[in-house]
Amino acid sequence: MKLTPAAFKSQAIIALKNDSLQRALARTKSHFIDKRQAAIENLPIFARLRQRAVEIKEHTLAHLDFYLEYFEKQVHEQGGQVHWADTPSSACQQIISICQTAQAQQIIKGKSMISEEIGLNNALEQAGFTVTETDLGEYIIQLAKEPPSHIIAPAVHKTKEEVAQLFYYHHHHYHFDPQATAIPDLVNQARQVLRDKFLAADVGITGANFLIAETGSTVIVTNEGNGDLTSTLPRVHIVVASIEKVVPTLEDVTTLLRLLARSATGQEMTAYTTLSTGSRRTDDLDGPTEFHVVLVDNGRSQILGSEFHDILRCIRCGACLNHCPVYGAVGGHAYGWVYPGPMGAVLTPLLLGLKTTLDLPNASTLCGRCEEVCPVQIPLPRLLRYHRIRAHQAKLSPVMTRFVLGIWAFFARHITLYQWVTAVKIRLLGRLGQTKGRFRYLPFLGAWTASRDMPAPQGETFMALWKKRQVK
């Protein structure tokens, strides 16, 4: 099946029945959550840093044009070039043009979600280039011909046994002996294979966690040395980033970095924090002779200032994914595109259109855990509700859903009638279910009872109980 946001329901059902995926999700879920909690408890000023981060991002977004132009000016002063791209196709064509001008053949890439968003690998391969992902997780899913299932851990859905099989199939011609099954041996295999790729590459492409307007620098944070090698060994370094990644100063980046790693992996800092500023100087020992930054809009200008404006604060930490019960049950591939989980359920409809992504904003319990853990306090449940409202107003939701909501809205506007009807319904269900205490099936609730029982009501509505207590 080709993954698509329009097929979320069927993809989710497949994910729930995938025992290997469920084992992988169970293993990693608590790991991320527990480490984040410990890291935050060890930083008493975490709440103040969150508020400061919101202020930084909001100030930057309010003056986005100024900081982007200032960033461009600084990049030029450092010997680099900035390229502007409105659409994914424009971004890909500009990157292809840079690679062709450099007469490149071999391209290496660091992990970059924006490159996934614009379909860069496919575009480069169709243009005749050989592209190799150098992040271990990205390398694994490239071999598996799969998209990432998590924005910080792209191969989180893979078990060790699955990776061992992949490596055995793709690495057999290297004559590694014996077949690797232990994690250190698998990592060592990847290291040996990728070493030659680093040395042979003509162009290195990375993403950027942040763009610093003050210095014209780009920032990547990683736990592997691949990002540094990708940005310094090839003679051409291309950074591809979306426009909302810019921040004003080095001091601002320091604040955001203190939040990013703690929220993402529970670390105080990642192993590598790398700033790239322009091309190689005459006295530099290494570095690229060409430095390019491709800034991608892809609809973000339209989001700016809209009711979905808050999503542009996202620093791609993945905390909302790690704490989301829906993502934890079905994984990232069920969402059908680059960005899964709560942030993806908000962002994907904005970038691809609500009509083909209708199920994503509804794939949420609205429990609020995502907003609670977001380091930049994005009100994700509220944004998901905005999508639902838009879908209802545009009549994109199913006819039966709109009909039932219309009936509910009628009764909700007539409170006395609503209380009487719900009281009758609750008493009836309470009597019908009093023997077993639950229902295995109820009309109009088949989707719920197909996978769980519906508890029998205890006989009174909440409003009725509340009234009794007020009288007392």
Contacts in CASP RR format, 6 or more apart in sequence:
PFRMAT RR
TARGET T0000
AUTHOR 0000-0000-0000
METHOD contacts of the structure
MODEL  1
MKLTPAAFKSQAIIALKNDSLQRALARTKSHFIDKRQAAIENLPIFARLR
QRAVEIKEHTLAHLDFYLEYFEKQVHEQGGQVHWADTPSSACQQIISICQ
TAQAQQIIKGKSMISEEIGLNNALEQAGFTVTETDLGEYIIQLAKEPPSH
IIAPAVHKTKEEVAQLFYYHHHHYHFDPQATAIPDLVNQARQVLRDKFLA
ADVGITGANFLIAETGSTVIVTNEGNGDLTSTLPRVHIVVASIEKVVPTL
EDVTTLLRLLARSATGQEMTAYTTLSTGSRRTDDLDGPTEFHVVLVDNGR
SQILGSEFHDILRCIRCGACLNHCPVYGAVGGHAYGWVYPGPMGAVLTPL
LLGLKTTLDLPNASTLCGRCEEVCPVQIPLPRLLRYHRIRAHQAKLSPVM
TRFVLGIWAFFARHITLYQWVTAVKIRLLGRLGQTKGRFRYLPFLGAWTA
SRDMPAPQGETFMALWKKRQVK
1 7 0 8 1.000
1 10 0 8 1.000
1 11 0 8 1.000
1 14 0 8 1.000
3 11 0 8 1.000
3 147 0 8 1.000
3 333 0 8 1.000
3 336 0 8 1.000
3 337 0 8 1.000
4 336 0 8 1.000
4 337 0 8 1.000
4 356 0 8 1.000
5 335 0 8 1.000
5 336 0 8 1.000
5 337 0 8 1.000
5 348 0 8 1.000
5 349 0 8 1.000
5 352 0 8 1.000
5 356 0 8 1.000
5 357 0 8 1.000
5 359 0 8 1.000
5 360 0 8 1.000
6 356 0 8 1.000
6 357 0 8 1.000
6 358 0 8 1.000
6 359 0 8 1.000
7 336 0 8 1.000
8 334 0 8 1.000
8 335 0 8 1.000
8 336 0 8 1.000
8 359 0 8 1.000
8 360 0 8 1.000
8 363 0 8 1.000
9 359 0 8 1.000
11 330 0 8 1.000
11 333 0 8 1.000
11 334 0 8 1.000
11 335 0 8 1.000
11 336 0 8 1.000
12 329 0 8 1.000
12 330 0 8 1.000
12 334 0 8 1.000
12 363 0 8 1.000
14 334 0 8 1.000
15 21 0 8 1.000
15 329 0 8 1.000
15 330 0 8 1.000
15 331 0 8 1.000
15 332 0 8 1.000
15 333 0 8 1.000
15 334 0 8 1.000
16 22 0 8 1.000
16 329 0 8 1.000
16 330 0 8 1.000
20 159 0 8 1.000
20 162 0 8 1.000
21 157 0 8 1.000
21 331 0 8 1.000
23 159 0 8 1.000
24 156 0 8 1.000
24 157 0 8 1.000
24 158 0 8 1.000
24 159 0 8 1.000
25 156 0 8 1.000
25 157 0 8 1.000
25 328 0 8 1.000
25 329 0 8 1.000
25 331 0 8 1.000
28 153 0 8 1.000
28 156 0 8 1.000
29 322 0 8 1.000
29 328 0 8 1.000
32 265 0 8 1.000
32 266 0 8 1.000
32 322 0 8 1.000
33 322 0 8 1.000
33 323 0 8 1.000
35 265 0 8 1.000
35 266 0 8 1.000
35 267 0 8 1.000
36 262 0 8 1.000
36 263 0 8 1.000
36 264 0 8 1.000
36 265 0 8 1.000
36 266 0 8 1.000
36 319 0 8 1.000
36 322 0 8 1.000
36 373 0 8 1.000
38 266 0 8 1.000
39 261 0 8 1.000
39 262 0 8 1.000
39 266 0 8 1.000
39 267 0 8 1.000
39 268 0 8 1.000
40 46 0 8 1.000
40 262 0 8 1.000
42 268 0 8 1.000
43 49 0 8 1.000
43 258 0 8 1.000
43 262 0 8 1.000
43 268 0 8 1.000
46 259 0 8 1.000
46 262 0 8 1.000
49 255 0 8 1.000
49 258 0 8 1.000
49 259 0 8 1.000
49 375 0 8 1.000
50 259 0 8 1.000
50 375 0 8 1.000
50 376 0 8 1.000
50 377 0 8 1.000
51 377 0 8 1.000
52 255 0 8 1.000
53 255 0 8 1.000
53 256 0 8 1.000
53 259 0 8 1.000
53 313 0 8 1.000
53 315 0 8 1.000
53 375 0 8 1.000
53 376 0 8 1.000
54 313 0 8 1.000
54 376 0 8 1.000
54 377 0 8 1.000
56 247 0 8 1.000
56 248 0 8 1.000
56 252 0 8 1.000
56 255 0 8 1.000
56 256 0 8 1.000
57 247 0 8 1.000
57 312 0 8 1.000
57 313 0 8 1.000
57 376 0 8 1.000
58 313 0 8 1.000
59 248 0 8 1.000
60 67 0 8 1.000
60 246 0 8 1.000
60 247 0 8 1.000
60 248 0 8 1.000
60 252 0 8 1.000
61 244 0 8 1.000
61 304 0 8 1.000
61 305 0 8 1.000
61 309 0 8 1.000
61 312 0 8 1.000
61 313 0 8 1.000
64 243 0 8 1.000
64 244 0 8 1.000
64 246 0 8 1.000
64 304 0 8 1.000
67 213 0 8 1.000
67 246 0 8 1.000
67 247 0 8 1.000
67 248 0 8 1.000
68 213 0 8 1.000
68 243 0 8 1.000
68 246 0 8 1.000
68 295 0 8 1.000
70 213 0 8 1.000
70 214 0 8 1.000
71 82 0 8 1.000
71 211 0 8 1.000
71 212 0 8 1.000
71 213 0 8 1.000
71 216 0 8 1.000
71 246 0 8 1.000
72 82 0 8 1.000
74 213 0 8 1.000
74 214 0 8 1.000
74 215 0 8 1.000
74 216 0 8 1.000
75 81 0 8 1.000
75 82 0 8 1.000
75 216 0 8 1.000
75 278 0 8 1.000
75 291 0 8 1.000
75 293 0 8 1.000
76 82 0 8 1.000
77 216 0 8 1.000
78 215 0 8 1.000
78 216 0 8 1.000
78 277 0 8 1.000
78 278 0 8 1.000
78 279 0 8 1.000
78 291 0 8 1.000
79 278 0 8 1.000
79 279 0 8 1.000
79 291 0 8 1.000
80 278 0 8 1.000
80 279 0 8 1.000
80 290 0 8 1.000
80 291 0 8 1.000
80 292 0 8 1.000
80 293 0 8 1.000
81 290 0 8 1.000
81 291 0 8 1.000
81 292 0 8 1.000
81 293 0 8 1.000
82 292 0 8 1.000
82 293 0 8 1.000
82 294 0 8 1.000
82 295 0 8 1.000
83 94 0 8 1.000
83 98 0 8 1.000
83 292 0 8 1.000
83 293 0 8 1.000
83 294 0 8 1.000
83 295 0 8 1.000
84 295 0 8 1.000
84 297 0 8 1.000
85 91 0 8 1.000
85 94 0 8 1.000
85 294 0 8 1.000
85 295 0 8 1.000
85 296 0 8 1.000
85 297 0 8 1.000
85 298 0 8 1.000
86 297 0 8 1.000
86 298 0 8 1.000
86 299 0 8 1.000
87 297 0 8 1.000
87 298 0 8 1.000
88 117 0 8 1.000
88 118 0 8 1.000
88 119 0 8 1.000
88 296 0 8 1.000
88 298 0 8 1.000
89 118 0 8 1.000
91 118 0 8 1.000
91 120 0 8 1.000
91 240 0 8 1.000
91 294 0 8 1.000
91 296 0 8 1.000
91 298 0 8 1.000
92 118 0 8 1.000
92 119 0 8 1.000
92 120 0 8 1.000
92 123 0 8 1.000
92 124 0 8 1.000
93 123 0 8 1.000
94 294 0 8 1.000
95 120 0 8 1.000
95 123 0 8 1.000
95 124 0 8 1.000
95 205 0 8 1.000
95 238 0 8 1.000
95 240 0 8 1.000
95 294 0 8 1.000
96 123 0 8 1.000
96 124 0 8 1.000
96 127 0 8 1.000
96 129 0 8 1.000
98 203 0 8 1.000
98 236 0 8 1.000
98 238 0 8 1.000
98 290 0 8 1.000
98 292 0 8 1.000
99 107 0 8 1.000
99 124 0 8 1.000
99 127 0 8 1.000
99 129 0 8 1.000
99 202 0 8 1.000
99 203 0 8 1.000
99 236 0 8 1.000
99 238 0 8 1.000
100 127 0 8 1.000
102 202 0 8 1.000
102 203 0 8 1.000
102 235 0 8 1.000
102 236 0 8 1.000
102 290 0 8 1.000
103 202 0 8 1.000
104 129 0 8 1.000
104 202 0 8 1.000
104 203 0 8 1.000
104 236 0 8 1.000
105 129 0 8 1.000
105 130 0 8 1.000
105 202 0 8 1.000
106 129 0 8 1.000
106 130 0 8 1.000
106 132 0 8 1.000
106 197 0 8 1.000
106 200 0 8 1.000
106 201 0 8 1.000
106 202 0 8 1.000
106 203 0 8 1.000
107 124 0 8 1.000
107 129 0 8 1.000
107 130 0 8 1.000
107 131 0 8 1.000
107 132 0 8 1.000
107 201 0 8 1.000
107 202 0 8 1.000
107 203 0 8 1.000
107 204 0 8 1.000
107 205 0 8 1.000
108 131 0 8 1.000
108 132 0 8 1.000
108 133 0 8 1.000
108 134 0 8 1.000
108 197 0 8 1.000
108 198 0 8 1.000
108 201 0 8 1.000
108 203 0 8 1.000
108 204 0 8 1.000
108 205 0 8 1.000
108 229 0 8 1.000
108 230 0 8 1.000
108 234 0 8 1.000
109 115 0 8 1.000
109 120 0 8 1.000
109 121 0 8 1.000
109 131 0 8 1.000
109 132 0 8 1.000
109 133 0 8 1.000
109 134 0 8 1.000
109 138 0 8 1.000
109 204 0 8 1.000
109 205 0 8 1.000
109 206 0 8 1.000
109 230 0 8 1.000
110 133 0 8 1.000
110 134 0 8 1.000
110 135 0 8 1.000
110 138 0 8 1.000
110 204 0 8 1.000
110 205 0 8 1.000
110 206 0 8 1.000
110 207 0 8 1.000
110 220 0 8 1.000
110 226 0 8 1.000
110 227 0 8 1.000
110 230 0 8 1.000
111 133 0 8 1.000
111 135 0 8 1.000
111 137 0 8 1.000
111 138 0 8 1.000
111 154 0 8 1.000
111 207 0 8 1.000
111 222 0 8 1.000
112 120 0 8 1.000
112 205 0 8 1.000
112 206 0 8 1.000
112 207 0 8 1.000
112 240 0 8 1.000
113 148 0 8 1.000
113 151 0 8 1.000
113 316 0 8 1.000
113 338 0 8 1.000
113 339 0 8 1.000
114 207 0 8 1.000
114 240 0 8 1.000
114 241 0 8 1.000
114 242 0 8 1.000
114 296 0 8 1.000
115 121 0 8 1.000
115 205 0 8 1.000
115 207 0 8 1.000
115 240 0 8 1.000
116 147 0 8 1.000
116 148 0 8 1.000
116 338 0 8 1.000
117 242 0 8 1.000
117 296 0 8 1.000
117 298 0 8 1.000
117 338 0 8 1.000
117 339 0 8 1.000
117 351 0 8 1.000
118 240 0 8 1.000
118 296 0 8 1.000
118 298 0 8 1.000
120 205 0 8 1.000
120 240 0 8 1.000
121 131 0 8 1.000
121 133 0 8 1.000
121 142 0 8 1.000
124 131 0 8 1.000
125 131 0 8 1.000
132 139 0 8 1.000
132 142 0 8 1.000
132 194 0 8 1.000
132 197 0 8 1.000
132 201 0 8 1.000
133 139 0 8 1.000
133 141 0 8 1.000
133 142 0 8 1.000
134 194 0 8 1.000
134 197 0 8 1.000
134 198 0 8 1.000
134 226 0 8 1.000
134 227 0 8 1.000
134 229 0 8 1.000
134 230 0 8 1.000
135 154 0 8 1.000
135 222 0 8 1.000
135 224 0 8 1.000
135 226 0 8 1.000
135 227 0 8 1.000
136 155 0 8 1.000
136 187 0 8 1.000
136 190 0 8 1.000
136 224 0 8 1.000
136 226 0 8 1.000
137 148 0 8 1.000
137 153 0 8 1.000
137 154 0 8 1.000
137 155 0 8 1.000
138 148 0 8 1.000
138 154 0 8 1.000
138 155 0 8 1.000
139 190 0 8 1.000
139 194 0 8 1.000
140 154 0 8 1.000
140 155 0 8 1.000
140 158 0 8 1.000
140 163 0 8 1.000
140 166 0 8 1.000
141 147 0 8 1.000
141 148 0 8 1.000
141 149 0 8 1.000
141 154 0 8 1.000
141 155 0 8 1.000
141 158 0 8 1.000
143 166 0 8 1.000
143 167 0 8 1.000
143 170 0 8 1.000
144 158 0 8 1.000
144 166 0 8 1.000
146 333 0 8 1.000
147 333 0 8 1.000
147 336 0 8 1.000
147 337 0 8 1.000
147 338 0 8 1.000
148 154 0 8 1.000
148 155 0 8 1.000
148 338 0 8 1.000
149 155 0 8 1.000
149 156 0 8 1.000
149 157 0 8 1.000
149 331 0 8 1.000
149 332 0 8 1.000
149 333 0 8 1.000
149 340 0 8 1.000
150 156 0 8 1.000
150 157 0 8 1.000
150 318 0 8 1.000
150 321 0 8 1.000
150 331 0 8 1.000
150 332 0 8 1.000
150 340 0 8 1.000
151 316 0 8 1.000
151 318 0 8 1.000
151 321 0 8 1.000
151 339 0 8 1.000
151 340 0 8 1.000
151 343 0 8 1.000
152 264 0 8 1.000
152 265 0 8 1.000
152 316 0 8 1.000
152 317 0 8 1.000
152 318 0 8 1.000
155 163 0 8 1.000
157 331 0 8 1.000
157 332 0 8 1.000
157 333 0 8 1.000
158 166 0 8 1.000
160 181 0 8 1.000
160 183 0 8 1.000
160 186 0 8 1.000
161 181 0 8 1.000
163 186 0 8 1.000
164 179 0 8 1.000
164 180 0 8 1.000
164 181 0 8 1.000
164 186 0 8 1.000
167 180 0 8 1.000
167 186 0 8 1.000
167 189 0 8 1.000
167 190 0 8 1.000
168 179 0 8 1.000
168 180 0 8 1.000
171 189 0 8 1.000
171 193 0 8 1.000
174 189 0 8 1.000
174 192 0 8 1.000
174 193 0 8 1.000
176 189 0 8 1.000
176 192 0 8 1.000
180 186 0 8 1.000
180 188 0 8 1.000
180 189 0 8 1.000
194 226 0 8 1.000
198 229 0 8 1.000
198 230 0 8 1.000
198 233 0 8 1.000
199 233 0 8 1.000
201 230 0 8 1.000
201 233 0 8 1.000
201 234 0 8 1.000
202 234 0 8 1.000
202 235 0 8 1.000
202 236 0 8 1.000
203 234 0 8 1.000
203 235 0 8 1.000
203 236 0 8 1.000
203 237 0 8 1.000
203 238 0 8 1.000
204 230 0 8 1.000
204 231 0 8 1.000
204 233 0 8 1.000
204 234 0 8 1.000
204 236 0 8 1.000
204 237 0 8 1.000
204 238 0 8 1.000
204 288 0 8 1.000
205 230 0 8 1.000
205 237 0 8 1.000
205 238 0 8 1.000
205 239 0 8 1.000
205 240 0 8 1.000
206 218 0 8 1.000
206 220 0 8 1.000
206 227 0 8 1.000
206 230 0 8 1.000
206 231 0 8 1.000
206 237 0 8 1.000
206 238 0 8 1.000
206 239 0 8 1.000
206 240 0 8 1.000
206 276 0 8 1.000
207 218 0 8 1.000
207 220 0 8 1.000
207 239 0 8 1.000
207 240 0 8 1.000
207 241 0 8 1.000
208 218 0 8 1.000
208 219 0 8 1.000
208 220 0 8 1.000
208 239 0 8 1.000
208 240 0 8 1.000
208 241 0 8 1.000
208 245 0 8 1.000
208 293 0 8 1.000
209 219 0 8 1.000
209 220 0 8 1.000
209 221 0 8 1.000
209 245 0 8 1.000
209 260 0 8 1.000
209 315 0 8 1.000
209 316 0 8 1.000
210 218 0 8 1.000
210 219 0 8 1.000
210 245 0 8 1.000
210 246 0 8 1.000
210 247 0 8 1.000
210 253 0 8 1.000
210 256 0 8 1.000
211 217 0 8 1.000
211 218 0 8 1.000
211 219 0 8 1.000
211 241 0 8 1.000
211 245 0 8 1.000
211 246 0 8 1.000
211 247 0 8 1.000
211 293 0 8 1.000
212 218 0 8 1.000
212 219 0 8 1.000
212 246 0 8 1.000
212 247 0 8 1.000
212 248 0 8 1.000
212 249 0 8 1.000
212 250 0 8 1.000
212 252 0 8 1.000
212 253 0 8 1.000
212 275 0 8 1.000
213 246 0 8 1.000
213 247 0 8 1.000
213 248 0 8 1.000
213 249 0 8 1.000
214 248 0 8 1.000
214 249 0 8 1.000
214 250 0 8 1.000
215 250 0 8 1.000
215 275 0 8 1.000
215 277 0 8 1.000
216 277 0 8 1.000
216 278 0 8 1.000
217 250 0 8 1.000
217 275 0 8 1.000
217 276 0 8 1.000
217 277 0 8 1.000
218 239 0 8 1.000
218 241 0 8 1.000
218 275 0 8 1.000
218 276 0 8 1.000
218 277 0 8 1.000
218 293 0 8 1.000
219 253 0 8 1.000
219 273 0 8 1.000
219 274 0 8 1.000
219 275 0 8 1.000
219 276 0 8 1.000
220 227 0 8 1.000
220 231 0 8 1.000
220 272 0 8 1.000
220 273 0 8 1.000
220 274 0 8 1.000
220 276 0 8 1.000
221 257 0 8 1.000
221 260 0 8 1.000
221 261 0 8 1.000
221 270 0 8 1.000
221 272 0 8 1.000
221 273 0 8 1.000
221 274 0 8 1.000
222 270 0 8 1.000
222 271 0 8 1.000
222 272 0 8 1.000
222 274 0 8 1.000
223 265 0 8 1.000
223 267 0 8 1.000
223 270 0 8 1.000
223 271 0 8 1.000
223 272 0 8 1.000
224 271 0 8 1.000
224 272 0 8 1.000
225 271 0 8 1.000
225 272 0 8 1.000
227 272 0 8 1.000
227 274 0 8 1.000
228 272 0 8 1.000
228 274 0 8 1.000
230 237 0 8 1.000
231 237 0 8 1.000
231 274 0 8 1.000
231 276 0 8 1.000
231 287 0 8 1.000
231 288 0 8 1.000
232 286 0 8 1.000
232 287 0 8 1.000
232 288 0 8 1.000
233 286 0 8 1.000
233 287 0 8 1.000
234 288 0 8 1.000
235 288 0 8 1.000
235 289 0 8 1.000
235 290 0 8 1.000
236 288 0 8 1.000
236 289 0 8 1.000
236 290 0 8 1.000
236 292 0 8 1.000
237 276 0 8 1.000
237 279 0 8 1.000
237 287 0 8 1.000
237 288 0 8 1.000
237 290 0 8 1.000
237 291 0 8 1.000
237 292 0 8 1.000
238 292 0 8 1.000
238 293 0 8 1.000
238 294 0 8 1.000
239 276 0 8 1.000
239 291 0 8 1.000
239 292 0 8 1.000
239 293 0 8 1.000
239 294 0 8 1.000
240 293 0 8 1.000
240 294 0 8 1.000
240 296 0 8 1.000
241 293 0 8 1.000
241 294 0 8 1.000
241 295 0 8 1.000
241 296 0 8 1.000
242 295 0 8 1.000
242 296 0 8 1.000
242 297 0 8 1.000
242 298 0 8 1.000
242 300 0 8 1.000
243 295 0 8 1.000
243 296 0 8 1.000
243 297 0 8 1.000
243 300 0 8 1.000
243 301 0 8 1.000
244 300 0 8 1.000
244 312 0 8 1.000
244 313 0 8 1.000
244 314 0 8 1.000
247 253 0 8 1.000
247 256 0 8 1.000
256 315 0 8 1.000
257 269 0 8 1.000
257 273 0 8 1.000
258 268 0 8 1.000
259 315 0 8 1.000
259 317 0 8 1.000
259 375 0 8 1.000
259 376 0 8 1.000
260 270 0 8 1.000
260 315 0 8 1.000
260 317 0 8 1.000
260 375 0 8 1.000
261 267 0 8 1.000
261 268 0 8 1.000
261 269 0 8 1.000
261 270 0 8 1.000
262 268 0 8 1.000
262 375 0 8 1.000
263 317 0 8 1.000
263 318 0 8 1.000
263 319 0 8 1.000
263 373 0 8 1.000
263 374 0 8 1.000
263 375 0 8 1.000
264 317 0 8 1.000
264 318 0 8 1.000
264 319 0 8 1.000
276 291 0 8 1.000
278 291 0 8 1.000
279 287 0 8 1.000
279 288 0 8 1.000
279 289 0 8 1.000
279 290 0 8 1.000
279 291 0 8 1.000
280 286 0 8 1.000
280 287 0 8 1.000
280 288 0 8 1.000
280 289 0 8 1.000
298 351 0 8 1.000
299 350 0 8 1.000
299 351 0 8 1.000
300 312 0 8 1.000
302 350 0 8 1.000
303 309 0 8 1.000
303 311 0 8 1.000
303 312 0 8 1.000
303 350 0 8 1.000
304 312 0 8 1.000
307 383 0 8 1.000
307 386 0 8 1.000
308 346 0 8 1.000
308 350 0 8 1.000
308 383 0 8 1.000
308 386 0 8 1.000
310 378 0 8 1.000
310 379 0 8 1.000
310 383 0 8 1.000
311 343 0 8 1.000
311 346 0 8 1.000
311 347 0 8 1.000
311 350 0 8 1.000
311 378 0 8 1.000
311 383 0 8 1.000
313 376 0 8 1.000
313 377 0 8 1.000
313 378 0 8 1.000
314 343 0 8 1.000
314 347 0 8 1.000
314 376 0 8 1.000
314 378 0 8 1.000
315 375 0 8 1.000
315 376 0 8 1.000
316 343 0 8 1.000
317 375 0 8 1.000
318 343 0 8 1.000
319 370 0 8 1.000
319 373 0 8 1.000
319 374 0 8 1.000
319 375 0 8 1.000
320 341 0 8 1.000
320 342 0 8 1.000
320 343 0 8 1.000
320 369 0 8 1.000
320 370 0 8 1.000
320 373 0 8 1.000
320 374 0 8 1.000
320 378 0 8 1.000
320 380 0 8 1.000
321 327 0 8 1.000
321 328 0 8 1.000
321 332 0 8 1.000
321 340 0 8 1.000
321 341 0 8 1.000
321 342 0 8 1.000
321 343 0 8 1.000
322 373 0 8 1.000
323 369 0 8 1.000
323 370 0 8 1.000
323 372 0 8 1.000
323 373 0 8 1.000
324 341 0 8 1.000
324 342 0 8 1.000
324 364 0 8 1.000
324 369 0 8 1.000
324 370 0 8 1.000
325 365 0 8 1.000
325 367 0 8 1.000
325 369 0 8 1.000
326 341 0 8 1.000
326 363 0 8 1.000
326 364 0 8 1.000
326 365 0 8 1.000
327 340 0 8 1.000
327 341 0 8 1.000
327 342 0 8 1.000
331 340 0 8 1.000
332 340 0 8 1.000
332 341 0 8 1.000
333 340 0 8 1.000
334 340 0 8 1.000
335 341 0 8 1.000
335 344 0 8 1.000
335 345 0 8 1.000
335 348 0 8 1.000
335 360 0 8 1.000
335 363 0 8 1.000
337 344 0 8 1.000
337 348 0 8 1.000
337 352 0 8 1.000
337 357 0 8 1.000
338 348 0 8 1.000
339 347 0 8 1.000
339 348 0 8 1.000
341 363 0 8 1.000
341 370 0 8 1.000
342 364 0 8 1.000
342 370 0 8 1.000
342 380 0 8 1.000
342 384 0 8 1.000
343 370 0 8 1.000
343 378 0 8 1.000
343 380 0 8 1.000
344 360 0 8 1.000
345 360 0 8 1.000
345 361 0 8 1.000
345 363 0 8 1.000
345 364 0 8 1.000
345 384 0 8 1.000
345 387 0 8 1.000
346 361 0 8 1.000
346 380 0 8 1.000
346 383 0 8 1.000
346 384 0 8 1.000
346 387 0 8 1.000
348 357 0 8 1.000
348 360 0 8 1.000
349 357 0 8 1.000
349 358 0 8 1.000
349 360 0 8 1.000
349 361 0 8 1.000
349 387 0 8 1.000
354 361 0 8 1.000
354 387 0 8 1.000
354 390 0 8 1.000
354 391 0 8 1.000
354 394 0 8 1.000
354 396 0 8 1.000
355 396 0 8 1.000
358 391 0 8 1.000
358 396 0 8 1.000
358 397 0 8 1.000
360 387 0 8 1.000
361 384 0 8 1.000
361 385 0 8 1.000
361 387 0 8 1.000
361 388 0 8 1.000
361 391 0 8 1.000
362 388 0 8 1.000
364 381 0 8 1.000
364 384 0 8 1.000
366 381 0 8 1.000
366 384 0 8 1.000
366 385 0 8 1.000
367 381 0 8 1.000
368 380 0 8 1.000
368 381 0 8 1.000
370 380 0 8 1.000
370 381 0 8 1.000
371 377 0 8 1.000
371 378 0 8 1.000
371 379 0 8 1.000
371 380 0 8 1.000
371 381 0 8 1.000
371 382 0 8 1.000
374 380 0 8 1.000
388 397 0 8 1.000
391 397 0 8 1.000
392 402 0 8 1.000
392 405 0 8 1.000
395 402 0 8 1.000
404 444 0 8 1.000
411 417 0 8 1.000
411 418 0 8 1.000
411 421 0 8 1.000
412 418 0 8 1.000
419 461 0 8 1.000
419 463 0 8 1.000
419 464 0 8 1.000
422 461 0 8 1.000
422 463 0 8 1.000
423 460 0 8 1.000
423 461 0 8 1.000
423 464 0 8 1.000
426 457 0 8 1.000
426 459 0 8 1.000
426 460 0 8 1.000
426 461 0 8 1.000
427 459 0 8 1.000
427 460 0 8 1.000
429 439 0 8 1.000
429 456 0 8 1.000
429 457 0 8 1.000
429 459 0 8 1.000
430 456 0 8 1.000
430 457 0 8 1.000
430 458 0 8 1.000
430 459 0 8 1.000
432 439 0 8 1.000
432 456 0 8 1.000
433 439 0 8 1.000
433 456 0 8 1.000
434 456 0 8 1.000
436 456 0 8 1.000
437 455 0 8 1.000
437 456 0 8 1.000
438 453 0 8 1.000
438 454 0 8 1.000
438 455 0 8 1.000
438 456 0 8 1.000
439 449 0 8 1.000
439 453 0 8 1.000
439 454 0 8 1.000
439 456 0 8 1.000
440 449 0 8 1.000
440 453 0 8 1.000
441 449 0 8 1.000
442 448 0 8 1.000
442 449 0 8 1.000
442 454 0 8 1.000
445 454 0 8 1.000
448 454 0 8 1.000
END
